[in-house]
Amino acid sequence: MNNTRLFAARVRESRDQKRLSKSALARAVGVSTTCVWNWEEGNTYPRADALSRLAAALSTTVEFLERGGAPQAQHRETSAIDSATAPPTRASLAEIILRAREEIALASGLSVEQVKVVLEYGA
């Protein structure tokens, strides 16, 4: 099995472990569902910026996705202090929402696609 196929398998397995659909992962990374499908089939390889977002969305490292090895090393979760001192970016807000949907889905026995999160901003 070549490196591209191994990368594809690690992406697919990581996505499955997180119970994410291809479309949910695509939204979290900021790419099309077709991109995720092509990565998992070993047809294409993500650009560096997308690779970094992919690893974050899968709660793993670029090194694990590229080379495998030891069990996935988790990205450091954003602490409440970090959140309070740094304004969220669109990507980090999307990641926070995705993680919340994943946790709710896991706790309630639903799929991520069945969980809807509604945000209300007050003045």
C-alpha positions as CSV (number, residue, x, y, z in Angstrom):
1,M,0.0,0.0,0.0
2,N,1.5,3.4,-1.0
3,N,1.6,6.5,1.1
4,T,-1.4,8.1,-0.6
5,R,-3.5,5.0,0.2
6,L,-2.3,5.0,3.8
7,F,-3.1,8.7,4.1
8,A,-6.6,8.1,2.6
9,A,-7.2,5.2,5.1
10,R,-6.1,7.3,8.1
11,V,-8.4,10.1,7.1
12,R,-11.4,7.7,6.5
13,E,-10.7,5.9,9.8
14,S,-10.3,9.2,11.8
15,R,-13.6,10.5,10.3
16,D,-15.4,7.3,11.1
17,Q,-14.1,7.4,14.7
18,K,-15.5,10.9,15.1
19,R,-18.8,9.8,13.6
20,L,-18.6,12.6,11.0
21,S,-20.1,12.4,7.6
22,K,-18.0,13.5,4.6
23,S,-20.1,16.6,4.3
24,A,-19.7,17.5,8.0
25,L,-16.0,17.1,7.7
26,A,-16.0,19.1,4.5
27,R,-17.8,22.0,6.2
28,A,-15.4,21.9,9.1
29,V,-12.4,22.0,6.8
30,G,-13.9,24.6,4.4
31,V,-13.8,22.4,1.3
32,S,-16.3,20.6,-0.8
33,T,-17.6,17.1,0.0
34,T,-16.0,16.0,-3.3
35,C,-12.5,17.0,-1.9
36,V,-13.0,14.8,1.2
37,W,-14.2,12.0,-1.0
38,N,-11.1,12.3,-3.2
39,W,-8.8,12.4,-0.2
40,E,-10.4,9.3,1.2
41,E,-10.1,7.5,-2.2
42,G,-6.5,8.5,-2.5
43,N,-7.2,10.4,-5.7
44,T,-5.9,13.8,-4.4
45,Y,-4.0,15.2,-1.5
46,P,-4.9,18.3,0.4
47,R,-3.0,21.6,0.2
48,A,-1.0,22.6,3.3
49,D,-3.7,24.9,4.6
50,A,-6.5,22.4,4.1
51,L,-4.3,19.6,5.6
52,S,-3.8,21.6,8.8
53,R,-7.6,22.3,9.1
54,L,-8.3,18.6,8.3
55,A,-6.1,17.5,11.2
56,A,-7.7,20.0,13.5
57,A,-11.2,18.9,12.5
58,L,-10.3,15.2,13.1
59,S,-8.6,16.1,16.5
60,T,-5.3,14.7,15.3
61,T,-2.0,15.9,13.9
62,V,-0.8,16.3,10.4
63,E,2.1,14.0,11.2
64,F,-0.4,11.2,12.1
65,L,-2.3,11.7,8.9
66,E,0.8,11.7,6.8
67,R,2.9,9.1,8.5
68,G,0.7,7.2,11.0
69,G,2.6,5.6,13.8
70,A,1.5,5.9,17.4
71,P,-2.1,6.5,18.2
72,Q,-3.5,9.9,17.2
73,A,-2.2,12.8,19.3
74,Q,-5.1,15.1,20.2
75,H,-4.9,18.8,19.4
76,R,-4.9,20.9,22.6
77,E,-8.5,21.9,23.3
78,T,-9.1,25.6,23.6
79,S,-9.4,26.6,27.2
80,A,-11.9,29.1,28.6
81,I,-9.0,31.5,29.2
82,D,-7.9,31.2,25.6
83,S,-11.4,31.9,24.4
84,A,-11.8,34.9,26.6
85,T,-8.6,36.5,25.5
86,A,-8.7,35.9,21.8
87,P,-11.8,36.7,19.6
88,P,-13.0,33.6,17.8
89,T,-12.3,33.4,14.1
90,R,-14.8,32.0,11.6
91,A,-12.9,28.7,11.5
92,S,-12.5,28.4,15.2
93,L,-16.2,29.2,15.8
94,A,-17.1,26.5,13.2
95,E,-14.9,24.0,15.0
96,I,-16.4,24.8,18.3
97,I,-19.9,24.3,16.9
98,L,-18.9,21.1,15.2
99,R,-17.3,19.8,18.5
100,A,-20.5,20.7,20.3
101,R,-22.7,18.9,17.8
102,E,-20.4,15.8,18.0
103,E,-20.6,15.8,21.8
104,I,-24.4,16.2,21.8
105,A,-24.7,13.4,19.2
106,L,-22.5,11.1,21.2
107,A,-24.4,11.8,24.4
108,S,-27.8,11.4,22.9
109,G,-27.1,8.5,20.5
110,L,-27.8,10.5,17.4
111,S,-25.8,11.1,14.3
112,V,-24.0,14.5,13.9
113,E,-26.3,15.3,11.0
114,Q,-29.4,15.0,13.3
115,V,-28.1,17.6,15.7
116,K,-28.8,21.3,15.0
117,V,-27.2,24.1,17.0
118,V,-28.9,27.5,17.0
119,L,-26.9,30.5,18.2
120,E,-28.6,33.7,19.5
121,Y,-26.5,36.8,19.9
122,G,-27.7,39.5,22.4
123,A,-26.9,43.1,22.3
